[in-house]
Amino acid sequence: MATIAQHDQTGRRESGAAPQRFQMYIGGQFVDAAGGGTFDVFDPATEQVMATCPAGTAADVDRAARAAHRAFYEVWRGTSAQERGRVLFRLAERVRARRAELAELETRNSGKPIAEAEFDMDDTATCFEYYAGLATKINGDVLPVPVPAVALAMREPMGVAGQIIPWNYPLLMAAWKLGPALAAGCTVVLKPAEQTPLSVLRLASDFEAVGLPPGVVNIVTGDGPSAGAPLVAHPMVRKIAFTGSADVGRQIMRNAADQLKRVSLELGGKSPNIFFSDADFESAIDGALFGVFINQGEVCSAGSRVLVQRDIYKKFVDAAAAKAKTIRVGSGLDRANKMGPLVSAEQRDRVVQYLRVGAREGKVAAGGGVPASHTRGWFVEPTIFYDVDNGARIAQEEIFGPVMSVIPFTDEADAIRIANATQYGLAAAVWTRDIFKAFRVVRELEAGIVWVNHMQPTMVEAPWGGYKASGFGRELGRWGVEEYLETKQVFINLDEKPIGWY
């Protein structure tokens, strides 16, 4: 294990190929920022600048919001559900056709292993296909009323949606938001994370070809204060969908309150992964490692709190540590590597600070530093701390890195108590051969997603979202479309006599 040291916070500009120049996408055209500013985008495995993007500001958000507003009223809300679905089907086809290119770009930009990026591209296409089919299944209701009349509940698109996506699953998270919004008939101003804007900008080059009218989808690049905050505040934006940290989510709520905007938030997590002594042991070890080390631990639903029944606790820690030490860390483009670098120097240094905290709050079973073999790249070892108290910082604060805290418990009631003792409530998992025990625990867990004998499978058909400080609103499935619809009551009088008391 390498010692923990301070690292350079900036990327490197080196001789060789010049960084690619990207533009944002507004009103059907690729454009520079109104103010002419740009920012660098890095390859986290090499620390080199791989691209430059426009540094969007309020002026660019205004251009994009106005383009989306025009497109909504002039084109998109009047486009048939069948045609909206066809557009999404064609978009899915483009993702599948460009799978290798988009996956490599995302691996270079985010650091994730290429096999995971390819899986994400498949999921992205599946998401667009699902909402393509759902576009024609958005139904209203005919309501029985106690008078001679017909009462209807109609579903209508909200209008312009502002969408702010995170850096851990760049294109997939864009699809999670674009798919339901477009199916519902909304237009969009999307702000990708400034660390990882490239894959969605690359996909935007296909928007015209698949039949998206100009202004229906607009992409503004830039950081949160300069581009994200103006998007939340823009009066033409009627709904904000955000995935990110709880602190930023709270700020978005405060800012959106001035205009009473609709808001849906998918925020952080500190998910418990609970292992009873009767679980299949080998599957449990794999499930614990996969639950927290997939995507370098940069997963909102990461099973970073591993709760293990005392009967198997020592055996579990030893086996998990032995297997964690075999995880090969390196560039995501090398298929032999199972874990890539963290997304940025800032994120790597944040995780390293938590490793220092963890060394005081628990015992190190595996990892605990940065790999000595990597002189470049923002890498962190897969790390396991054990004998961690559930009140410790590493057990309560979202680290967003490959850091596992192993916590012992005695019985079912103890496991539930520990699992729920957190401000978060995004996800949880239960491992046991006893289906009755599994369902008892599932009913008691305060989490929006609960897996049994698995962790992290995410189906587009099923709702995704959290309890407590993990946010509100749901993505995916029919619940995802509901977030972009208004409900209108229509009352049709069928009585020939006037209604009233006069």
C-alpha positions in Angstrom: 0.0 0.0 0.0 1.3 3.4 -0.9 1.4 6.2 1.7 -1.2 8.9 1.3 0.3 12.0 -0.1 -0.9 15.3 -1.5 -1.2 15.4 -5.3 -1.3 18.1 -7.9 -4.9 19.5 -8.3 -4.5 20.3 -11.9 -4.4 18.4 -15.1 -1.5 18.4 -17.5 -1.2 19.9 -21.0 1.4 17.9 -22.9 2.9 17.9 -26.4 1.2 15.8 -29.0 -2.4 15.8 -30.3 -4.3 19.0 -29.5 -7.3 18.7 -27.2 -10.6 18.2 -29.1 -12.8 21.3 -29.3 -16.4 20.8 -28.3 -19.3 23.2 -28.6 -22.6 23.3 -26.7 -25.9 22.7 -28.5 -28.6 25.4 -28.6 -31.5 25.7 -31.0 -30.3 22.9 -33.2 -26.8 24.4 -33.7 -23.4 23.8 -32.1 -22.3 27.2 -30.7 -19.6 28.7 -28.5 -20.4 30.4 -25.2 -21.8 34.0 -25.6 -18.9 35.3 -23.6 -16.3 33.2 -25.4 -15.0 31.4 -22.3 -13.9 27.8 -22.3 -12.8 25.2 -19.7 -10.6 22.1 -19.9 -11.8 18.5 -19.7 -9.4 15.9 -18.5 -8.6 12.2 -18.9 -8.4 11.1 -15.3 -6.1 8.1 -16.1 -3.4 10.3 -17.6 -4.3 13.8 -16.1 -4.0 15.2 -19.6 -6.4 17.7 -21.1 -8.4 15.8 -23.7 -10.9 18.5 -24.7 -12.1 22.0 -24.3 -15.8 23.0 -23.8 -17.6 26.4 -23.8 -18.0 27.9 -20.3 -21.7 28.7 -20.3 -23.2 31.5 -18.4 -26.7 33.0 -17.7 -26.7 34.4 -21.3 -26.3 30.9 -22.8 -28.9 29.5 -20.4 -31.3 32.2 -21.6 -30.6 31.4 -25.2 -31.3 27.8 -24.6 -34.4 28.3 -22.5 -35.9 30.6 -25.1 -35.1 28.1 -27.8 -36.8 25.3 -25.8 -39.8 27.6 -25.0 -40.3 28.3 -28.7 -39.9 24.6 -29.7 -42.4 23.6 -27.1 -45.2 25.9 -28.2 -44.5 25.8 -31.9 -43.5 22.2 -32.5 -43.1 19.6 -29.8 -46.2 19.7 -27.7 -48.2 19.4 -31.0 -46.1 16.5 -32.2 -48.0 13.2 -32.0 -47.0 10.7 -29.3 -46.3 8.2 -32.1 -43.8 10.5 -33.7 -42.1 11.4 -30.4 -41.8 7.6 -29.8 -40.2 7.2 -33.3 -37.7 9.9 -32.6 -36.7 8.1 -29.4 -36.4 4.7 -31.2 -34.1 6.3 -33.8 -32.0 7.9 -31.0 -31.6 4.4 -29.4 -30.5 3.0 -32.8 -27.8 5.7 -33.0 -26.5 4.9 -29.5 -26.3 1.2 -30.5 -24.6 2.0 -33.8 -22.0 4.2 -32.0 -21.6 2.0 -29.0 -17.9 1.5 -29.3 -17.1 5.2 -30.0 -19.3 6.5 -27.2 -18.1 3.9 -24.7 -14.4 4.8 -25.4 -15.1 8.5 -25.1 -16.9 8.0 -21.8 -14.1 5.8 -20.4 -11.5 8.4 -21.4 -13.6 11.2 -19.9 -14.8 9.5 -16.7 -12.2 6.9 -16.0 -14.6 3.9 -15.7 -13.6 0.5 -17.1 -14.5 0.1 -20.8 -16.6 -3.0 -20.1 -18.8 -0.9 -17.7 -19.0 2.0 -20.2 -20.2 -0.5 -22.9 -22.8 -1.8 -20.5 -23.9 1.8 -19.9 -24.3 2.4 -23.6 -26.5 -0.6 -23.8 -28.6 0.7 -20.9 -28.8 4.1 -22.5 -30.2 2.7 -25.7 -32.6 0.5 -23.7 -33.8 3.5 -21.8 -34.6 5.5 -25.0 -36.4 2.4 -26.4 -38.5 2.0 -23.2 -39.7 5.6 -23.3 -40.2 5.4 -27.0 -42.8 2.7 -26.4 -44.2 4.5 -23.4 -44.9 7.7 -25.3 -48.1 6.3 -26.7 -49.2 4.9 -23.3 -49.7 8.2 -21.4 -53.4 8.0 -20.6 -55.9 10.2 -18.8 -59.0 9.1 -16.9 -62.8 9.3 -17.2 -64.1 10.0 -13.7 -67.6 9.0 -12.3 -69.3 12.1 -10.8 -72.7 12.3 -9.1 -74.3 14.7 -11.6 -75.2 14.5 -15.3 -71.7 15.3 -16.6 -68.5 13.8 -17.8 -65.4 14.5 -15.8 -62.0 13.9 -17.4 -58.4 14.0 -16.0 -56.1 14.9 -18.9 -52.3 14.6 -18.8 -50.3 17.3 -20.4 -46.6 18.1 -20.7 -45.3 20.8 -18.3 -43.2 22.7 -20.8 -39.5 23.4 -20.6 -37.6 21.1 -18.2 -34.2 22.0 -16.8 -32.1 18.9 -16.3 -28.8 18.8 -14.4 -26.9 15.5 -14.5 -23.9 14.1 -12.6 -20.5 12.9 -13.7 -20.6 9.3 -12.7 -22.9 7.9 -15.5 -22.8 10.8 -18.0 -24.8 9.5 -20.9 -26.9 7.1 -19.0 -28.1 9.8 -16.6 -28.8 12.0 -19.5 -31.0 9.3 -21.0 -32.8 8.8 -17.7 -33.9 12.4 -17.9 -34.2 13.0 -21.6 -36.3 9.8 -22.3 -39.3 10.5 -20.1 -39.3 14.3 -20.7 -39.4 13.8 -24.5 -41.9 11.1 -24.3 -44.1 13.3 -22.2 -43.9 16.1 -24.7 -41.6 18.5 -22.8 -38.6 20.3 -24.3 -35.3 20.3 -22.4 -32.3 22.4 -21.4 -29.7 19.9 -20.1 -26.6 20.8 -18.2 -24.0 18.0 -18.0 -21.4 17.9 -15.3 -18.5 20.0 -16.2 -16.1 17.1 -15.6 -17.9 14.8 -18.1 -19.8 16.6 -20.8 -18.3 14.9 -23.9 -20.5 11.8 -24.6 -23.8 13.7 -24.5 -22.3 16.4 -26.7 -21.2 13.8 -29.2 -24.6 12.2 -29.2 -26.1 15.6 -29.9 -24.6 15.4 -33.4 -27.3 12.8 -34.2 -30.2 14.9 -32.9 -31.1 16.4 -36.3 -30.7 13.1 -38.1 -33.1 11.3 -35.8 -35.8 14.0 -36.3 -35.5 16.1 -33.1 -36.7 19.6 -34.2 -34.3 22.5 -33.3 -34.7 23.6 -29.7 -36.4 20.5 -28.4 -33.1 19.4 -26.7 -30.5 22.0 -25.8 -27.2 21.4 -24.0 -25.4 24.1 -22.0 -21.9 23.3 -20.6 -20.4 25.0 -17.7 -20.1 24.8 -13.9 -22.9 24.9 -11.3 -22.7 28.6 -10.2 -22.3 29.9 -13.8 -24.7 27.7 -15.7 -26.6 25.5 -13.3 -27.9 28.2 -11.0 -29.2 30.4 -13.9 -31.0 27.3 -15.3 -32.8 26.8 -12.0 -33.7 30.5 -11.8 -34.9 30.9 -15.4 -38.6 31.9 -15.5 -39.2 29.9 -18.7 -38.1 26.7 -17.1 -41.0 25.0 -15.3 -39.4 21.9 -13.9 -35.9 21.1 -12.6 -34.6 17.5 -12.4 -31.4 17.1 -10.6 -29.1 14.2 -9.7 -26.2 15.0 -7.3 -25.3 15.8 -3.8 -27.7 16.5 -1.0 -26.2 19.9 -0.3 -26.7 21.1 -3.9 -30.1 19.6 -3.9 -31.1 21.7 -0.9 -29.8 24.8 -2.6 -31.8 24.0 -5.8 -34.9 23.7 -3.7 -34.3 27.1 -2.1 -33.7 28.8 -5.4 -36.7 27.0 -7.2 -39.0 28.0 -4.4 -39.1 31.7 -5.5 -41.0 30.6 -8.7 -42.7 27.5 -7.2 -41.0 25.3 -9.8 -41.6 21.6 -9.8 -38.4 19.8 -8.6 -37.3 16.2 -8.5 -34.1 15.3 -6.7 -32.0 12.1 -6.7 -29.4 12.8 -4.1 -26.8 11.0 -2.1 -26.8 7.7 -0.3 -25.0 5.7 2.4 -26.6 2.4 1.5 -26.5 -0.6 3.9 -25.6 -3.9 2.4 -26.8 -6.4 5.0 -25.4 -10.0 5.2 -27.0 -12.5 7.5 -25.1 -15.6 8.5 -27.3 -17.9 6.5 -26.5 -16.1 3.2 -24.6 -17.9 0.4 -21.1 -17.0 1.5 -19.3 -16.8 -1.8 -22.1 -14.8 -3.4 -22.1 -12.5 -0.4 -18.4 -11.7 -0.8 -18.9 -10.9 -4.4 -22.0 -8.9 -3.7 -20.2 -6.8 -1.1 -17.3 -6.0 -3.4 -19.4 -5.3 -6.4 -21.9 -3.2 -4.4 -19.2 -0.7 -3.5 -16.3 -1.0 -5.9 -18.3 -0.9 -9.2 -17.6 2.4 -11.1 -14.8 3.1 -8.6 -17.4 3.5 -5.9 -18.7 6.6 -7.6 -22.3 5.4 -7.3 -25.0 7.1 -5.4 -26.4 3.7 -4.3 -23.0 2.2 -3.4 -23.3 -0.3 -0.6 -20.6 1.4 1.3 -22.0 0.3 4.8 -21.5 -3.5 4.9 -23.4 -4.9 7.8 -22.3 -8.4 8.7 -23.8 -10.8 11.3 -21.3 -11.6 14.1 -21.4 -15.3 13.4 -19.6 -14.9 10.1 -18.0 -11.4 10.7 -14.3 -12.3 10.9 -14.5 -14.9 8.1 -16.3 -12.3 6.0 -13.8 -9.5 6.5 -10.9 -11.8 5.8 -12.4 -13.2 2.6 -13.5 -9.8 1.4 -10.1 -8.3 2.0 -8.3 -11.1 0.2 -10.5 -10.7 -2.8 -10.3 -6.9 -2.8 -6.5 -7.1 -3.0 -6.8 -8.9 -6.3 -8.8 -6.1 -8.0 -6.6 -4.7 -10.7 -6.5 -0.9 -10.8 -5.5 1.1 -13.9 -6.6 2.8 -17.1 -10.2 1.9 -18.0 -9.2 1.3 -21.6 -7.2 -1.8 -20.5 -9.8 -4.6 -20.2 -7.7 -6.4 -17.7 -8.3 -3.6 -15.2 -11.4 -3.8 -13.0 -11.3 -0.4 -11.4 -10.3 2.9 -13.1 -9.3 6.3 -11.7 -11.6 8.7 -9.9 -13.1 11.4 -12.1 -11.0 14.3 -11.0 -8.1 15.4 -8.9 -10.6 17.1 -6.6 -12.6 13.9 -6.1 -9.5 11.8 -5.6 -8.2 14.2 -2.9 -11.6 14.2 -1.3 -11.5 10.4 -1.0 -7.9 10.5 0.2 -9.0 12.7 3.1 -11.6 10.2 4.0 -9.0 7.5 4.0 -7.1 9.4 6.6 -10.3 9.7 8.6 -11.0 6.0 8.2 -7.6 5.1 9.5 -8.5 6.7 12.8 -12.1 5.4 12.9 -11.6 1.8 11.9 -9.0 -0.9 11.1 -7.7 -1.3 7.6 -8.3 -4.7 6.0 -7.3 -3.8 2.4 -6.1 -0.8 0.6 -6.1 2.5 2.4 -4.0 4.7 0.0 -3.1 5.4 -3.6 -1.5 2.7 -5.7 2.3 3.1 -5.7 2.4 1.7 -9.3 0.6 4.7 -10.7 2.6 8.0 -10.9 -0.1 9.5 -13.0 -3.8 9.3 -12.9 -6.3 10.0 -10.1 -6.3 6.4 -8.7 -7.3 5.2 -5.2 -7.0 1.6 -3.9 -10.1 -0.4 -3.2 -10.3 0.0 0.5 -12.0 -1.9 3.3 -12.2 -0.6 6.9 -13.7 -2.9 9.6 -14.8 -2.6 13.2 -16.3 0.7 12.2 -18.9 2.2 14.5 -22.1 3.3 12.6 -21.7 6.8 14.0 -18.3 7.3 12.5 -17.9 9.8 9.7 -16.9 7.1 7.2 -20.2 5.3 8.0 -22.4 8.4 7.8 -20.9 10.7 5.1 -21.1 9.9 1.4 -17.6 9.4 0.2 -18.3 8.6 -3.4 -15.2 6.5 -3.8 -14.0 2.8 -3.4 -14.3 2.8 0.4 -16.2 0.1 2.4 -17.0 0.3 6.1 -17.7 -3.1 7.6 -20.0 -3.0 10.7 -21.0 -6.0 12.8 -24.6 -6.7 14.0 -26.1 -9.3 16.3 -29.6 -10.1 15.0 -32.4 -8.9 12.7 -33.6 -6.1 14.9 -30.0 -4.8 15.3 -29.4 -4.9 11.6 -32.5 -2.9 10.9 -31.6 -0.3 13.6 -28.1 0.2 12.2 -29.3 0.3 8.6 -31.8 3.0 9.2 -29.6 5.1 11.4 -28.5 7.5 8.6 -29.9 10.7 7.1 -30.0 8.9 3.7 -32.5 6.4 2.3 -31.7 5.7 -1.3 -30.9 2.0 -1.5 -30.3 -1.1 0.6 -29.6 -4.8 0.1 -30.4 -7.9 2.2 -28.6 -11.3 1.8 -30.2 -14.4 3.3 -31.6 -17.7 2.3 -34.7 -17.1 4.5 -37.3 -15.5 2.4 -39.5 -14.7 5.4 -36.6 -12.9 7.1 -35.8 -11.1 3.9 -39.4 -9.7 3.6 -39.5 -8.7 7.2 -36.3 -6.7 6.8 -37.4 -5.2 3.5 -40.6 -3.9 5.1 -38.6 -2.1 7.8 -35.8 -0.6 5.7 -36.2 3.2 5.0 -35.0 3.1 1.4 -36.4 3.7 -2.0 -34.7 0.7 -3.6 -34.2 -2.6 -1.8 -32.4 -5.6 -3.4 -32.5 -9.1 -2.0 -29.5 -11.4 -2.7 -28.1 -8.9 -5.2 -27.0 -5.3 -5.3 -27.1 -2.6 -8.0 -29.2 -4.1 -10.8 -31.3 -1.3 -12.2 -34.2 -1.9 -14.5 -35.6 0.9 -16.6 -39.1 -0.5 -15.9 -38.9 0.0 -12.1 -38.9 3.2 -10.1 -35.6 4.8 -8.9 -35.4 7.3 -6.1 -34.9 7.8 -2.4 -36.3 8.5 1.1 -35.2 11.2 3.5 -32.1 13.2 2.4 -31.7 11.0 -0.7 -34.3 13.2 -2.4 -37.9 12.9 -3.7 -39.6 12.1 -7.0 -38.9 9.0 -9.0 -37.0 8.3 -12.2 -37.5 5.3 -14.6 -40.6 3.3 -15.4 -43.9 5.1 -15.7 -43.0 7.1 -12.6 -40.3 8.9 -14.6 -42.9 10.2 -17.1 -45.2 11.4 -14.3 -42.5 13.8 -13.2 -43.0 15.8 -16.5 -46.8 15.8 -16.7 -49.5 18.2 -15.4 -53.0 17.0 -14.6 -56.0 19.0 -16.0 -59.6 18.4 -14.9 -62.2 18.8 -17.7 -65.9 19.0 -16.6 -68.5 18.6 -19.4 -72.1 19.4 -18.4 -74.7 17.0 -19.9 -77.8 18.5 -18.3 -79.8 20.8 -20.6 -80.9 22.9 -17.6 -78.5 25.6 -16.5 -76.4 24.7 -13.4 -76.6 27.0 -10.5 -78.9 28.5 -7.9 -80.1 31.6 -9.7 
